[in-house]
Amino acid sequence: MVSTLAVALACEPAAIQAPSAALDVEFAGCEAVLRGPICTVAAEPAPLVLWIDAAPGRSFAATIDGAAVTTTASPIAGGLQLRLTPPAQGGLLELREREHDARWSLSLRPSLRSPALAPAWTHLRAGDLDASEAAVVASDDPLIRAEALALRRKIAFGRVQGVGGEAREAAIAEALRLADAAARAADAADLVSELGETALAAAWLAIHGQRDILSAKTWLERQHAAHAHDPRARATAPYYAGLAAYAAGDLRGALRSFAAGEARSRRLDLVRDELAAAAMHAVVLAELGRGDEVLAQARRAGHAGEALQPCDRAALLTNVGWSLLLLAEAGQPADDPTAALEQALALSEPGGACPDPAKADNLRINLALAALGRGEPEEARPLLDVVREHAPTGRAALWLHELEGRAALLEGRPIGDAELLAREPAELEAGLRWSAAVRRGQALARVGLTAAALAVYAEAEALLDDMLRAIDLNLGRELFLAGKLRSSRLLVDLLVDLGRVDEALCAARLARLRSLRALDRAARLESLDPGARERWDAAIAEHQRRRERHGELEREAWRFVGVAGERQRERRQAEHDAAAHALDAAYAALGDTAAPPRCADLRPPAPGELLLLVVPGDDGWLAFASDSDGVAAARLPSFDPRDPAAGESLLRPFAGRLTAAQRLRVIPVSSDIQAHALTWAGEVVQAQWPVAYSLDLPARSRAALVGSEALVVADATGNLAHARDEARTVAAALARDGFRVSHLEHGQATPAAVVRGLQTASLLHYAGHGKREGVSGWDSALALAEDASFGIGDVLALARVPATVVLSGCETGASDPFALAGGMNLARAFLLVGADAVIAASDVIDDAIAAEVSANLYRDLDPAAPFDAPARLRQVLLELRSAHAGSDEWTKFRAFVP
């Protein structure tokens, strides 16, 4: 369970500039901010932090009422951060830069705090809520009334923290009632900072106290009124918007919001806000299975949070622990979450530095979840017993019920009929509903109710379809799904046990296809209605515009260093992100909400073809073989893809079918299995059959270009002599075969020229640098001229692609071992857009070896006949293997098909 950090907001009103000013300034550190904006200064002034959107080398002079003020400056977040301490009496703060005739000013006023309310503030800081409430005095003065209601609102929020059960629900309702009154009073008194702080605190409570997302969004809309005057309100709002998005299951929106909140808070040295956003950023990354990023975020936030106040530190540690727990639940390498969760519990328990009964029970649930994940129900039981004693309500009660069920399953205890037949409560978030359904399916299967278990597993699989729609195409769908394979594994296992192997194979294939079907553009583009086609065209045009701008910035990057370099990197990243968002919008127009494919939609084995699928089961591995005679399945309890004898153990159950097979179509679920390089009957598989690695896309009408035009792109970076020779050899061979060849070499191979060539080519041969980067390979790209690249998004945005694509570059067909079916790569991208076959490399390759492969690939090629990539590649690789005995370079080349 996630606990989010309810952060006290720092002051950061919007900048006022003279009519001729060219300065963009944000600030934080006021005691309060009034409309104007006007920044009030505390009786004991604190540093004022200014952030100027300025390039390096610029210097600014600060004055207050004309007198010079000492400042310290440091570059940060692509701009310049200034710190100064204003006098208690205030004055007019001005920044000037004479060189650019630029200025900015802000009115500073003395503290507006009422002396009559000073005792109430003192008691509140000491944690004595009763004494603070007793010291609040009434007044008709708008400012004093607003301050008094702000105090009462803070007291009410403090009372929420100190109670649990039904009393907590009543306390939440009272706190939100006072928040409404405080926000209205602050608005009437022009006290925009208090309006913003109250609205965000109320949004937090609506989300985590009531699970009322609509109410939270209403509060966020009210907080928006503070943005024009209080830059700190603008900086912190994304964090709370991220909380609302996360609670609603919108991982796409949550990820963007938390990243924005982290970056904006860093500008103004708002440490608590920055760390709160960083910790929740890690939580969303963990939901997506992006392990390396999670560990980096969690470690940084945990270390930096040591200086926070106890309540803030408890919330931060809770989120750090939760992100690590999610990562472990997804089967990814993770730091142990226990230490962070136990530290947070020590702070939150009665007698701790920040007692909060509800948060303490939340942490006990998290610790119990960690123990159950380790298979230790005896460690979880005492924690769950304490939570049950406290009679939890809401989400805590739902989590308690779920974890007690998991513990019972691990302990082998009997489960009652009511528990078996109960459905998951609709108020559970989708992820917990999925895991609860998986657990209930296991319980049903254990007592022999197999039909009910299959239905529940199918429900869990359908939930994943819904959850996937909240994740951008390039944000890690494959990693997310890799951590959610348990429902399909259990479903497939049970079907095999029941002897329903045809259904088991179908279920395994459909689960694997889940992350790809939204990208299978070739199957749907031509059937779009006019409105959807218009949205597609507009989004693709926006994607291309952003990519062109990103390319321009990439080419200019060498000119910028220091702060200017950081600013330029931020602009490049912004264009990169905008291009990705536009591509996601385009593919949404294709119908990401379309009904999932059915068994009947899957491609059957072609005549003479043996389809081979190996999936990790709940206990060992399961292998399936399918041909014209039907489906066979085998359990492989001791199968290890890295074992030299793996081929024997994998293929022995299907020896009879292999005898009749003319070729193999492998559907990879684990990227560790290199079927073509396994040994069977004393010889490698590739030597005995052509091998194709299939995306297993449903059958589609032809979308690829066929004909006699070929595009050859070579050595775009000018540093691969073998690639140049390779391309010239390929171009000559294709010309002899009757192709009309367009040959782009070195500086000619610009993105625009490549796109033009692809509009008519039926065959593409690329010889040059490939790179595999980004989440699940989504930033993989081919290097082109002028330091440009041609990436996954560029391929997916193409109007048409050649039927045959050969990518003679490193890692063009590489995969991610942690992502479902290996994640994304360039070979997949071309297939998804409509290519019939792609030959690519699964690893870094030697360019001389690549040239040798390419030189032999096009012998006696008939442009009018289909290009049989698996058969042609087999023959070439056998020659390569014979010529380079002892080398494994031949294993790195693969033929990919839809």
C-alpha positions, 0 to 999 in steps of 0.5 A: 500500500502506498503512503504519499507525502502530504508536504507543507507548501513553500511560497513561490508567487508568480513573477512580475516583470517590467514591460520591457523585461525579458526575465522568467523568474520563479521563487519560494520561501515567503511566509505567505503570498497574496494576490499581486503577487505580494510576498510576506516576510516572516519576523525571523526572515528565511532565505528567499529562493529565486530561479531564473530561466537564464543561460550561463554567463549572465549575472544579476544584481539584486536590490531591495528599495534600491539598496544592494542585497547579497546573493549566492548563485548556482546553476541548477535545472537548466537555469540559475538559482539565487538565494537571498535573505530579505529584511523583516520590513520587506520592500521592493525586490528588484533583479536587474541585468544591465547587459540585456536591459532586463529586470524583474520585481516583487513586492515584499511585505512584513509578516501578516500573522496576527499576534493574537494567534501566536500562542495557537501556532506555538502549541500546534508546532509542539503537537498539542492540538487541544491547546492550539484549538483552545488558543484560536481566537475569532475576528472579523478581520478577513486576514485574521479570520483566514489565518484562524481557519487555516489553523483550525484546518491544520488542527483537524488534519492533525487529528486525522493522523491520530485516529483509526477505524470509524473515528478516522472517517468522521475526522476526515469528514470534519477536516475536509469541511474545515478545508472548504471554509479555510479555502473560502476565507483565504480566497476572500483575503487574497491569501493565495498561498493558503488557498493553494496549500489547503486545496492540495492538502484536501486533495491528498486527504480525498485520495488517501482518506476517502478514495474519492478521485473526483473530489480530489480533482475538484480540489486540484481545480480550486488550487489552480487559482493560486498558480498565477500568483504563487509559483510554488503552487505551480511547482507542487501541483503536479505531485498531487495531480500524479497522486490522483492519476495513480489512484485512478490507475492512470500510470501514464498520467502519474509518471508524467506528473511525478517527473514534472513535480520532481523537476519543478521542485528542484528549481526552487530547492523544495526538498520535501516536495522533490523527494515526495515526487521522486519516491512516487516516481519510483513507485510508478516505475516499479508498477511498470517493472523498470527495475534499474530506474526504480533502484536508482530513484529509491536509493537516491530518495532514501539517502536524501531523505535523512534530513527530513522531519519525522513525518515526512521521512516516514512517508518517504520511507513508506514509498521507497519500501513500497516501490522495492516491494512492487519490484520484488513482486514482479520478479525483478532484482530489488533491494530488500524493502524490509529495512525501509518499511521497518524504519517507517513503522518505528516512526509511525507507531505510538511512541514514535516521532510521528505517531499515526495508527492508520499509517502504522497498520498500512506499514504492517500490511506492507511488511506482511506482504513482503513476508508472504512474497518470501514464502514466510506466512509465519512472519506475516501472521503476527503483523496481520493479527495486530492490524485486525485488532485495530478493526481497519476500514476501507482499503486497509480492510480489503488488503487485510482480507487479501493477505490473510487469504494468501497466508491461508493458501501458503499454509494449506489451510481449508478455505470456506465456500463463501471465500471461494465464491466471493468476487473481488470488491470493485473498490480495489485498485486494478492491480490488487483485484488482479492479484486477488483473482489469481489467489482465488483461482488457486484456491478454487483449483486446489479444492477441485473446482477447476471450471470456476478456477479457469473462469477466475483466471480468465477474469484476471487476464481481462483485467490486464487488458484494462490496466494496459490501456493506462500505459503509453506505448513506450513507457514499459508495457512489456516490463509491466506485463512480465511482472504479471504473468502469473495468471496466464501461467496458472491458466495454462498449467491448469488447462494442460493438467486437464488435457486441454492442450489446444486451449492451453497453447491458445491462452499462452499465445494470447497472453504473450500477444497482449503487449503487441496487438495495440501496435499491429498497425498493418491489421487496422490502418486501412479500415479506420473511419474518417474521424479516426484516420484524421486523428491518426494523420494529425498525430503522425504529423505532430510526431514527425514535427517533434522528431525533426526538431529533436534531430535539429537539437541533437545536431546542435548539442556539441555547441553547449556546455555547462548550464547551457548544455543542461538546458539544451538537454532538457529541450531535447528531452522535451521534444523526445517526450512530445514525439513519443506522446504524439505517437501514442495518440496516433496508435490510440486512434487505431483502436487500442480499446478494440476487443482482444483477439480470439483463438480463431484469429491466431495464425495456424501452422503453415503446411510443413511448419512446426510451431514451437512455444516454450513458456515458464510455467508455475513449476518449471517450463512448459513446451508446446508443439503445433503442426497440421496434426494438432497440438502436443505439450510437455512439461520440462521441470529441469529445462535450462536454456543455458545448458548445452543439453537444453536442445535434447530436453526441449525437443525430445518430446516432439521427436516424431513431429520434428521428423516430418517438419520442413521448418520451425516457427519459434514464438519466443516468450523468454529471450534466453532461448536461442532455438536455432543454436540448440543441439538436437540429434548431434547437430544444431537446429539451424543446420536441420531446419530453417528457423523463423522467430515469430511475433505471432501476430494475427493474420492480416491483409498485405500492407507491405510494399512488394516489387522490384525497387530496393533501398540500400543505406550504408555507413551513414556515420562514415566510420565503417569501411566494411559497411560501405563495401558490404552495401556496394556488394549488395547493391550490385547483387540486387541490380544483377537480380533485376532490382532498381536500386537506390543507394544512400551512403554516408552524408546522403543517408539523411532521415528525409532521404531514407523516408522518401526511399522507403515510400516505394522500396520493396526491400531495405538493406541497412548496413551501419550502426544499430543501438539498443536503448531505452525502456524495453528497447523503445529508444533503439535506433539506426544511425543516419547522417548528420548525427541523426537516428531512425528509431522505433517511433520513426518506423512505427510512423511510416506510411508503408514499409518494404516487404523484406528488411535486412538490418545489418547492424548491432542489436537490431533484433536484440531483446530484454530478458526482463520484458515480456517476449523480449520487449521492443526492437527495430526488427519488431517495429518493421514487422508491426508496420507490415513487413513480411520478414526481417533479418537482424542481429540479436547482439553486437556483431563484427562488421566484417562478419556482417558484410560476409553474411550480406554478400551471400544473402541475395544470390539469384534473388527473384524480385517477383517471388516472396523472399524466404528469409528463414531459408536464405539465412539458414544457408548463409549461416551454415556457410559462415559457421563452416568458414569460422569454426569455433566462432559463435558469430553465426548465432547472432543473426535471426530471421523474424516474421510476423 
